[in-house]
Amino acid sequence: MLVYRVVQSKQGETIMIPPASAQKWVMLTTAALLPLGLVGMDLEHKVQASQTRSFNNSALPNGVYLYSNTPQPDQLLNNYVLFQHQNGKVVGAFYSPRSEFSCFVGEIQGSRLDVEATMNGDSRPVEADTSLVGLHSISTFSANDQRILSMCQQSDTARGASMLAAPL
């Protein structure tokens, strides 16, 4: 029998924490399945009346961008899209904090990323079409964001797509 610990988050949400033996299984399962879910799902969410979503549909200037379904960086159980945009080409990652990430390369077309993502440990790319509409733009980049982007910029996939590695 597994005994879960129940705690309240700062936002007032109830969180169930599994025992250490189950936590490892949950983390491994999440790490394996999350990248597949991010690639396969469209991260577009409905805009709530009380929130302002910030994707600007005009052409993005060259630079580094971080988008999420939450306006705050580094929030557990949330999904993030981190990428460098350079002349219509993108290189970046889909990730969830404290989990694996999946690097991608491709193009930005309007408000959509049309990319090929590679799962960790698998050399076969998976096509992904992700909308940025409805996602929050986050202007703060953590050291982990910098590390993830750097790893993706130096990946074989990014080098094959001739993306230049520029610092955040």
TITIBA-50161 format. One record per residue (C-alpha): x, y, z; residue in three letters. Coordinates in steps of 0.2 Angstrom, whole numbers, plus 5000, padded with zeros to 4 digits. Layout:
BEGIN
XYZALA
...
//
This chain:
BEGIN
500050005000MET
500750174995LEU
500450325007VAL
500350494998TYR
500750655007ARG
499450795004VAL
500150975004VAL
499451144998GLN
500351244985SER
500551434987LYS
499151454974GLN
497951354986GLY
497951194975GLU
498051024983THR
499550924978ILE
499850734982MET
501650684984ILE
501950504982PRO
503250404993PRO
505050404987ALA
504850234978SER
503350294968ALA
504150464965GLN
505550394955LYS
504250294944TRP
503250444942VAL
504650554937MET
505350414925LEU
503650394917THR
503350584916THR
505150604908ALA
504750474895ALA
502950534891LEU
503050724893LEU
504050754877PRO
502950644867LEU
501450734874GLY
502150904870LEU
502550864852VAL
500950784849GLY
499850914857MET
499451084852ASP
499851194867LEU
498451324862GLU
497351364877HIS
495751464878LYS
496051644884VAL
495151674900GLN
494351844902ALA
495351894917SER
497051854909GLN
498051944895THR
498951824883ARG
500351894875SER
500851824858PHE
501051964845ASN
500551894828ASN
501752014819SER
503451934814ALA
504551904828LEU
506251984828PRO
507751874829ASN
508051834847GLY
507751704861VAL
505951674867TYR
505051574881LEU
503251534880TYR
502151434892SER
500351404897ASN
500751494913THR
501451674915PRO
502751624928GLN
504451534924PRO
504951374931ASP
503251314937GLN
503051124940LEU
501751034930LEU
501751164917ASN
502451154899ASN
503651274891TYR
504251314873VAL
506051394873LEU
506851434856PHE
508051554847GLN
507251634831HIS
508451684818GLN
507951734800ASN
506351624801GLY
507251474807LYS
507051414825VAL
508051294837VAL
507451254854GLY
506651134866ALA
504951084873PHE
505151054892TYR
504351044909SER
505351094924PRO
506350954932ARG
506050844918SER
506750794901GLU
506750904887PHE
506550874868SER
507650984856CYS
506851044840PHE
507351134824VAL
506251214810GLY
505351364805GLU
504151494812ILE
502651524801GLN
501551664808GLY
501051614825SER
501551424823ARG
503151334825LEU
503351204811ASP
504751094818VAL
505550924820GLU
505950874838ALA
507050734843THR
506750644859MET
508250604871ASN
508950434866GLY
508050424849ASP
508850494834SER
507250494823ARG
506450664822PRO
504550684825VAL
503650824816GLU
502750944827ALA
501651094823ASP
501451204839THR
500451364840SER
501051504851LEU
499351584851VAL
498651584869GLY
500351554877LEU
501151684889HIS
502751764884SER
504051754898ILE
505451874897SER
506551794911THR
507751664907PHE
508451544920SER
510151464920ALA
509251304916ASN
508451384901ASP
510151444895GLN
510851264898ARG
509451184888ILE
509551304874LEU
511451284872SER
511251094872MET
509951104858CYS
510951224848GLN
512451114849GLN
511450954845SER
511750864828ASP
510050904822THR
510351094825ALA
512051084817ARG
511250994802GLY
510051134800ALA
511451254801SER
510751354816MET
512051474824LEU
512251454842ALA
512051624850ALA
512051654869PRO
510451714878LEU
//
